[in-house]
Every structure is written in structure tokens, then in C-alpha cells.
Amino acid sequence: MGAEKEKKQGEEGGAVIRLGPKILELLSKLGEVELEDVEIEAEELEIWVPTVIPQVIPAQPAPAAVAPPKVLPEKPAEILAAEFKPLTQTYLGRIVEVKIGATRAEGGSRGKVVKIGGEAAPSFYLWEEVPPNPPAISADVFDMEVSLPRALRMHVQDVIGDPAAWAKLAVDKFGADMVTVHLVSTDPLIKNTPPSEAAKTIEKVLQAVDVPIIVGGCGDPKKDAEVFKRVAEVTHGERVMLSSLTLDMAEAGILGDVAKAAKEHGHVVLAFTAMDLNRAKELNRRLYEYLPRDSIVMDLTTAALGYGIEYSFTIHERARLAALGGDVELQHPTSSGSTNAWAAREAWMRLGPEWEPRELRGPIWETITALTLLLAGVDMFMMMHPAAIHTVKEVVKNLLNRGRAKPEEIADWVTVKI
């Protein structure tokens, strides 16, 4: 606007303010401007605020650092020593000790007896307790010629069909602690051998070996009851184990008769149930009506490697922990039919070069099945292959020998060579 126009407007409308210089002046003093009740009428309004652009000084690169000389870490000369204090617990329960077999002084004819059970700690918790009795192995023998995988047959070919000779081979050559004579010929669907003839077979085996004997039935509840009663009578005082008594016998009303015969003649029974602790407890309760607790061993079922062994491990482990925790109905030694491993086709079938040799595959299958349940607390194993029997016995021996050392003295365990 020209000066005359500004003057004229000043005269007509009051004071005229040149906004630009005034605002700059206020900003320079106050840093801010606040206008109230101001009306601005102008054709153009320009507010110019000078901006000071800061000068950017480029950063100078830092001088290159001189790397310190590389110091290699000192190579350790020994393993750091650390104090080891094993957690030791005590348990409410203890497994009942069961004796199988009887010497002449005890009314039988055995050269030795086998004791199983008696533990008061989980399996091989050797820092808490070395078990009073090592796990035992019983070799399977059949009273008639049966079909066997080649890996087994090659070791017993000369004695198949002769249970007495087979039993002697298993004890003298295989190193079995006991012998299980399976009376499969008594099966009504096979030969239906009468109880009297089955009893004579057991007598022959007793004469051939001096180790404890386990008498296995054919699986038919009624026929087994008849056979067991006759065998119990003939073997009076020998303290054999009758394998096995089941809830099927109870349902048929014949369990009591077999249990009474076992007690009358001083024998042990194997109580068999299929992976069900409630049924195992029920069977034991029924047997308590006739038998003392130290005449009962449990078989909770063995599923082979690759065919449900994890279920067998779990059921045996649960039983043992419950027993140690105070469940008196489960405080019995347990048995494993580890020869069930040979029912696995991988143990004996021809599967290809990557699975060979079959002569080793089968024994390994049986060995791993047994060792797995050994760690779950099983006290007795029914086995067949001599290599499997030998391996399990060696593992048990080595484990127990290590357990006699004091844990706090084993400072160099890392360097132990196995």
C-alpha cells in the first residue's frame, strides 16, 4: 500500500499497523505472538519470518582404531570339579520278596533257590539302595516240537521235543537261573494232553536240572486249572511257579481251587492281567483269600519292541511307583515274557540287506525288549535266545557292580570307558 493510502485509511478507520515489521519485532523479543479481536482486511497479506538455516559441519571420520593383539583363550587342563550330592529319598512301601524253588533242607530237591523282589527304591536307584536280589532269567522250554524262527532253532535243534534235555541245555549252556516249561500240548485244540501226562513231563524236567521250575499252561482257563492242580500235587514241596492264574479263572469259578492247591503244596503263582492295574489289583485281592502275599508274582503283560513296548514300560513303572508309594495290592515282584519279542515279524522275517544279519536281529529285538522293562522295575524275565540271555545277565551284573561304589567318590565318571 502507498503511504497516502495508509494515511487515509488511518484517518478513516483508526491506527494503521505495518504487520510485517511489527510481528518480526515481537517474535524477536517474545518468541511468540498472540492476536485478539483483530480483523485484517487486505487484498494480499504476506507474513514473512526469516529462517536461519543452521550450518551443517560434516563429521570428520574417526582415526582408524588399532586392533589389540588377539589373545587366545587358555586351554583348560582339567574338568572343573563340582560337588555331587545325589537326592536320596525314602519310600513308604517295599516290594514283597518271593522265593521260587526249595532245597532239600526246605522240603524240595533244588540245588539252589531264586529270590526276587524285596526292593525299597525304583529300579537301579543305586544311590538309594542296592536291590537285595538281582533280576532273574528263566529260559523257555516247550513240551512238544514247535515252530521256531531259524535264529532260535539253530541253538536248540537237537533238543526240540525233549523238554528235559532242552531244560538241561538252557541251564548248562545258556546260563538260565530257572526254566519255564510251557505245556502247550495240553491245549484242547492241539493234543489235549491229560494232566497226568503233563505232570510226568514236569517230573522229568525236575530230575534233569536242579534249578527252580516254572510251569506254563496252554492258555485255556479250564484245562490249565486241571493241569495246575495235578502238577501242584506231584511237585509237592518243590515250590514251583504256576503260570498263570487269571481273572478268566475267577469268572469260571475255578480260581479258588487252583490257589488252594498252590497253597496246600507250597507253590507260587503268577497272576496275569493285560495292562490294567485295576484288574491286576482285583486279581491280587482275590488271591489274598487263599495265598500269602509272598507267593504271588505279577505279570502285567509284555508288548515287544515296536509293538507297544511303551505301554508295557508305563504300566510296569506305574505299578512299581505305586507300590513304593504304599499301594499294598501292587507290592509284588513282576515278570516279563520277553520272548514275546519273537512275535514281532521284524525279529525273524527276511526284510532286505539293510536288516541283516537275521541271526543278530532277533536276539537284539529280545534283548532290547527285556532291558527296557528292566529299567521299569521288572524282577524276572522269561527268555529264549542264548545271546539275549547272556547280554541281559551281563548288563545286570555291570549295573549292580557300579552301584556298590559311593557316588561322592566317582569324580572321574566322564572318563570311564565302557
Sequence and secondary structure as in RCSB ss.txt:
>XXXX:A:sequence
MGAEKEKKQGEEGGAVIRLGPKILELLSKLGEVELEDVEIEAEELEIWVPTVIPQVIPAQPAPAAVAPPKVLPEK
PAEILAAEFKPLTQTYLGRIVEVKIGATRAEGGSRGKVVKIGGEAAPSFYLWEEVPPNPPAISADVFDMEVSLPR
ALRMHVQDVIGDPAAWAKLAVDKFGADMVTVHLVSTDPLIKNTPPSEAAKTIEKVLQAVDVPIIVGGCGDPKKDA
EVFKRVAEVTHGERVMLSSLTLDMAEAGILGDVAKAAKEHGHVVLAFTAMDLNRAKELNRRLYEYLPRDSIVMDL
TTAALGYGIEYSFTIHERARLAALGGDVELQHPTSSGSTNAWAAREAWMRLGPEWEPRELRGPIWETITALTLLL
AGVDMFMMMHPAAIHTVKEVVKNLLNRGRAKPEEIADWVTVKI
>XXXX:A:secstr
  HHHHHHHHHHHS    HHHHHHHHHHHHS     S     S                                
  S             S     EEE  BGGGTS BS  EEE   SSSTT TTT   SS  EEEEEEESS     H
HHHHHHTTTTT HHHHHHHHHHTT  SEEEEE GGG TTTT   HHHHHHHHHHHHHH  S EEEE  S HHHHH
HHHHHHHHHTTTS  EEEEE HHHHHTT HHHHHHHHHHTT EEEEE SS HHHHHHHHHHHHTTS GGGEEEE 
    TTTTHHHHHHHHHHHHHHHHTT GGG S EEE GGGGGGSGGGTS   GGG  HHHHHHHHHHHHHHHHHT
TT  EEEE  HHHHHHHHHHHHHHHHHHTS GGG TTGGG   
